[in-house]
Amino acid sequence: MERTSGRVDKWHEKKCEYLAGLADRGISATLGSRRGARWASTPIGVIGILGASEHPAGNHWWFGVRENEFREHQAIGLILLCESGHDVLDFGLTADRLLELLPRLGADRRSGERKLNLVRRGERYLLQIPGESPVDVTDARHEVEWLAGSGDPAASATSARHRSPQVSAAAETRHFFAQVKGGVLKPLDPVDLQDGEILLVEARRVATAPGHASVRRIVAAGGPSALPRDFAARHDVYAHGASPR
């Protein structure tokens, strides 16, 4: 996943330093002995750990994850280390959260790696999802409490699995236009939601919605709180600079 020998050496040392720092938080994790190892062992299971340097343009990191390897190791989660200037940012994703995301990511045809494209926008960190709104993973920064052992590995692993769906649901926000019919919200376009899911809904009234599905998705992706009140009715003016009517 880290491709060149220079990167392998560089990230091997940084990974060791990072894992050593986790010991101060009561978390024990040991990186594999091979240079460039991508897996570390903990009392409650194996974790993946990847490192990436910031893109020259800034605020952008790429990672590659092989889903079959992740499953073969029965990994309980993945840690992403992002070099940003002199700092290294860390993000912890539980297995449940990662495995829900991986099938939605682009894949390299030759290596089979799923591509994690992490972007920083202001104070937020987003995973880009092809054809969908990005997933906010800001809450995963410094989040490795799911690795903290309780003295009972089975109980710790079970606890981590029970917590991760809650984290995932909070992070994967969906923005979409809907119409009220018979007291029920009916999305205007297909939405990736499952029967029985519990949602926290924040609704905002708009005068109308763009007529084209792709434009609706673009407008909705900005988030209701980020839009002018008449944005839906006048999206051509705001988005394309058309003359106001």
CORVENGI-V167102 format. One record per pair of residues at least 4 apart in sequence whose C-alpha atoms are under 8 Angstrom apart, sorted by the first residue. I is the first residue (numbers start at 1). J is the second residue. If there is no record, write none. Layout:
((I & J) (I & J))
This chain:
((1 & 38) (1 & 50) (1 & 63) (1 & 64) (1 & 65) (2 & 7) (2 & 8) (2 & 36) (2 & 50) (2 & 51) (2 & 52) (3 & 7) (3 & 8) (4 & 8) (5 & 9) (6 & 10) (7 & 11) (8 & 12) (8 & 35) (8 & 36) (9 & 13) (9 & 35) (9 & 36) (10 & 14) (11 & 15) (11 & 36) (11 & 51) (12 & 16) (12 & 35) (12 & 36) (12 & 37) (13 & 17) (14 & 18) (15 & 19) (15 & 31) (15 & 49) (15 & 51) (16 & 20) (16 & 30) (16 & 31) (17 & 21) (18 & 22) (19 & 23) (19 & 28) (19 & 29) (19 & 30) (19 & 31) (20 & 24) (20 & 29) (21 & 25) (22 & 26) (22 & 27) (22 & 28) (22 & 29) (23 & 27) (23 & 28) (23 & 29) (26 & 148) (26 & 149) (27 & 147) (27 & 148) (27 & 149) (28 & 42) (28 & 43) (29 & 40) (29 & 41) (29 & 42) (29 & 43) (30 & 40) (30 & 41) (30 & 42) (31 & 37) (31 & 38) (31 & 39) (31 & 40) (31 & 41) (32 & 37) (32 & 38) (32 & 39) (32 & 40) (32 & 41) (33 & 37) (38 & 48) (38 & 49) (38 & 50) (39 & 46) (39 & 47) (39 & 48) (39 & 49) (40 & 46) (40 & 47) (40 & 48) (40 & 49) (41 & 45) (41 & 46) (41 & 47) (42 & 46) (42 & 47) (42 & 147) (43 & 149) (43 & 153) (44 & 147) (44 & 149) (44 & 153) (44 & 154) (44 & 156) (44 & 157) (45 & 74) (45 & 75) (45 & 76) (45 & 157) (46 & 73) (46 & 74) (46 & 75) (46 & 76) (46 & 77) (47 & 75) (47 & 76) (47 & 77) (47 & 78) (47 & 79) (48 & 70) (48 & 75) (48 & 77) (48 & 78) (48 & 79) (49 & 78) (49 & 79) (49 & 80) (49 & 81) (50 & 63) (50 & 78) (50 & 79) (50 & 80) (50 & 81) (51 & 63) (51 & 80) (51 & 81) (51 & 82) (51 & 83) (52 & 61) (52 & 62) (52 & 63) (52 & 80) (52 & 81) (52 & 82) (52 & 83) (53 & 61) (53 & 82) (53 & 83) (53 & 84) (54 & 58) (54 & 59) (54 & 60) (54 & 61) (54 & 82) (54 & 83) (54 & 84) (54 & 85) (55 & 59) (55 & 60) (55 & 61) (59 & 84) (59 & 119) (59 & 120) (59 & 121) (60 & 117) (60 & 118) (60 & 119) (60 & 120) (61 & 82) (61 & 117) (61 & 118) (61 & 119) (62 & 115) (62 & 116) (62 & 117) (62 & 118) (63 & 115) (63 & 116) (63 & 117) (64 & 113) (64 & 114) (64 & 115) (64 & 116) (65 & 70) (65 & 113) (65 & 114) (65 & 115) (65 & 116) (66 & 70) (66 & 112) (66 & 113) (66 & 114) (67 & 71) (67 & 99) (67 & 102) (67 & 113) (67 & 114) (68 & 72) (69 & 73) (70 & 74) (70 & 75) (71 & 75) (75 & 95) (76 & 94) (76 & 95) (76 & 157) (77 & 92) (77 & 93) (77 & 94) (77 & 95) (77 & 96) (77 & 98) (78 & 92) (78 & 93) (78 & 94) (78 & 95) (78 & 98) (79 & 90) (79 & 91) (79 & 92) (79 & 93) (80 & 90) (80 & 91) (80 & 92) (81 & 88) (81 & 89) (81 & 90) (81 & 91) (82 & 88) (82 & 89) (82 & 90) (83 & 87) (83 & 88) (83 & 89) (84 & 88) (84 & 89) (89 & 141) (89 & 142) (90 & 141) (90 & 142) (91 & 140) (91 & 141) (91 & 142) (91 & 143) (91 & 144) (92 & 140) (92 & 141) (92 & 142) (92 & 143) (92 & 144) (93 & 97) (93 & 98) (93 & 140) (93 & 143) (94 & 98) (94 & 146) (94 & 160) (94 & 161) (94 & 164) (95 & 99) (95 & 161) (95 & 164) (96 & 100) (96 & 161) (96 & 164) (96 & 165) (97 & 101) (97 & 164) (97 & 165) (97 & 167) (97 & 168) (98 & 102) (99 & 103) (100 & 104) (101 & 105) (102 & 114) (104 & 129) (104 & 130) (105 & 114) (105 & 115) (105 & 116) (105 & 129) (105 & 130) (106 & 114) (106 & 115) (106 & 129) (106 & 130) (107 & 112) (107 & 113) (107 & 114) (107 & 115) (108 & 112) (108 & 113) (108 & 114) (108 & 115) (109 & 113) (116 & 127) (116 & 128) (117 & 127) (117 & 128) (118 & 125) (118 & 126) (118 & 127) (118 & 128) (119 & 125) (119 & 126) (119 & 127) (119 & 128) (120 & 124) (120 & 125) (120 & 126) (121 & 125) (121 & 126) (124 & 136) (124 & 137) (124 & 138) (125 & 136) (125 & 137) (125 & 138) (126 & 134) (126 & 135) (126 & 136) (126 & 137) (126 & 138) (127 & 134) (127 & 135) (127 & 136) (127 & 137) (128 & 132) (128 & 133) (128 & 134) (128 & 135) (129 & 133) (129 & 134) (129 & 135) (133 & 174) (133 & 175) (133 & 221) (135 & 171) (135 & 172) (135 & 173) (136 & 171) (136 & 172) (136 & 173) (137 & 141) (137 & 171) (138 & 171) (139 & 143) (139 & 171) (140 & 144) (144 & 148) (146 & 156) (146 & 159) (146 & 160) (146 & 163) (147 & 156) (147 & 160) (148 & 156) (149 & 153) (149 & 156) (150 & 155) (150 & 156) (151 & 156) (152 & 156) (153 & 157) (154 & 158) (155 & 159) (156 & 160) (157 & 161) (158 & 162) (159 & 163) (160 & 164) (161 & 165) (162 & 166) (163 & 167) (164 & 168) (165 & 169) (166 & 170) (167 & 171) (168 & 172) (169 & 173) (174 & 191) (174 & 221) (175 & 217) (175 & 220) (175 & 221) (175 & 222) (175 & 223) (175 & 224) (176 & 187) (176 & 188) (176 & 189) (176 & 191) (176 & 216) (176 & 217) (176 & 220) (176 & 221) (177 & 187) (177 & 188) (177 & 189) (177 & 209) (177 & 216) (177 & 220) (178 & 185) (178 & 186) (178 & 187) (178 & 188) (179 & 185) (179 & 186) (179 & 187) (179 & 188) (180 & 184) (180 & 185) (180 & 186) (181 & 185) (181 & 186) (187 & 191) (189 & 213) (193 & 197) (204 & 224) (206 & 229) (206 & 230) (206 & 232) (206 & 233) (207 & 230) (207 & 232) (207 & 233) (208 & 232) (208 & 233) (209 & 216) (209 & 232) (209 & 233) (210 & 215) (210 & 216) (210 & 232) (210 & 233) (210 & 235) (211 & 215) (211 & 216) (212 & 216) (213 & 217) (214 & 218) (215 & 219) (216 & 220) (217 & 221) (218 & 222) (219 & 223) (219 & 232) (219 & 235) (220 & 224) (222 & 226) (222 & 227) (223 & 227) (227 & 231) (230 & 234) (231 & 235) (231 & 238) (234 & 238) (234 & 244) (235 & 239) (235 & 240) (236 & 240) (236 & 241) (236 & 242) (237 & 241) (237 & 242) (237 & 243) (237 & 244) (238 & 242))
